[in-house]
Amino acid sequence: MDQGTNQNVNQGTNAAPVNDKGGFLWGLLGCCVPIAGLILFLVWKDQKPKTAKAAGIGALVSVIIGVVYYIIMIALGIGFASMGM
């Protein structure tokens, strides 16, 4: 390799470190707005894996809570309807 090629290779490895601490607030945002959590997860999964995981888990928790809520409401509705209320 010549000197010019060596410099190009080294420049790619001297990139600034990415601040990736995860973060409760990103998870909370993902929980409150699940589509935002999903988008952030997909965008950041390679650059900021901890933050992406927090946002993705927040979105997943929100969706699971919503599904459980609807299942309970349907069960209660069917139960009340069968009792004649």
C-alpha positions as CSV (number, residue, x, y, z in Angstrom):
1,M,0.0,0.0,0.0
2,D,1.2,3.5,-0.7
3,Q,1.0,6.4,1.8
4,G,-2.2,7.9,0.3
5,T,-4.2,4.7,0.7
6,N,-3.0,4.3,4.3
7,Q,-4.2,7.8,5.2
8,N,-7.7,7.1,3.7
9,V,-8.0,3.9,5.7
10,N,-7.0,5.7,9.0
11,Q,-9.4,8.5,8.5
12,G,-12.4,6.2,8.6
13,T,-11.3,4.8,12.0
14,N,-10.9,8.2,13.7
15,A,-14.6,9.0,13.7
16,A,-16.0,10.8,16.8
17,P,-17.5,8.4,19.3
18,V,-21.3,8.3,19.4
19,N,-23.0,9.2,22.7
20,D,-25.1,6.0,23.4
21,K,-26.3,5.8,27.0
22,G,-29.7,4.3,26.3
23,G,-32.0,6.5,28.2
24,F,-35.3,6.2,30.1
25,L,-36.8,9.2,28.2
26,W,-36.4,7.6,24.8
27,G,-38.2,4.5,26.2
28,L,-41.0,6.7,27.6
29,L,-41.3,8.5,24.3
30,G,-41.6,5.1,22.6
31,C,-44.2,4.0,25.1
32,C,-46.3,7.2,24.7
33,V,-46.0,7.3,20.9
34,P,-45.3,3.7,19.7
35,I,-44.8,4.6,16.0
36,A,-42.1,7.1,17.0
37,G,-40.4,4.4,19.1
38,L,-40.5,2.0,16.2
39,I,-39.1,4.6,13.8
40,L,-36.3,5.5,16.2
41,F,-35.5,1.9,16.7
42,L,-35.2,1.3,13.0
43,V,-33.1,4.4,12.4
44,W,-30.7,4.0,15.4
45,K,-30.3,0.2,15.6
46,D,-26.8,0.4,14.0
47,Q,-25.5,3.8,15.2
48,K,-27.0,3.8,18.8
49,P,-28.0,0.3,19.8
50,K,-28.7,1.0,23.4
51,T,-30.9,4.0,22.7
52,A,-32.6,2.1,19.9
53,K,-33.3,-0.7,22.2
54,A,-34.8,1.6,24.8
55,A,-37.1,3.2,22.2
56,G,-38.1,-0.2,20.8
57,I,-38.9,-1.7,24.2
58,G,-41.0,1.4,25.0
59,A,-43.0,0.9,21.8
60,L,-43.4,-2.8,22.4
61,V,-44.6,-2.3,25.9
62,S,-47.2,0.2,24.7
63,V,-48.5,-2.2,22.1
64,I,-48.7,-5.1,24.5
65,I,-50.6,-2.9,27.1
66,G,-53.0,-1.8,24.3
67,V,-53.7,-5.4,23.2
68,V,-54.2,-6.6,26.8
69,Y,-56.6,-3.7,27.5
70,Y,-58.7,-4.5,24.4
71,I,-58.8,-8.2,25.3
72,I,-60.0,-7.3,28.8
73,M,-62.6,-4.9,27.5
74,I,-64.0,-7.4,25.0
75,A,-64.2,-10.1,27.7
76,L,-66.0,-7.7,30.0
77,G,-68.4,-6.7,27.2
78,I,-69.2,-10.3,26.4
79,G,-69.6,-11.1,30.2
80,F,-72.0,-8.1,30.7
81,A,-74.0,-9.0,27.6
82,S,-74.4,-12.6,28.7
83,M,-75.7,-11.4,32.0
84,G,-78.3,-9.2,30.3
85,M,-77.0,-5.8,31.5
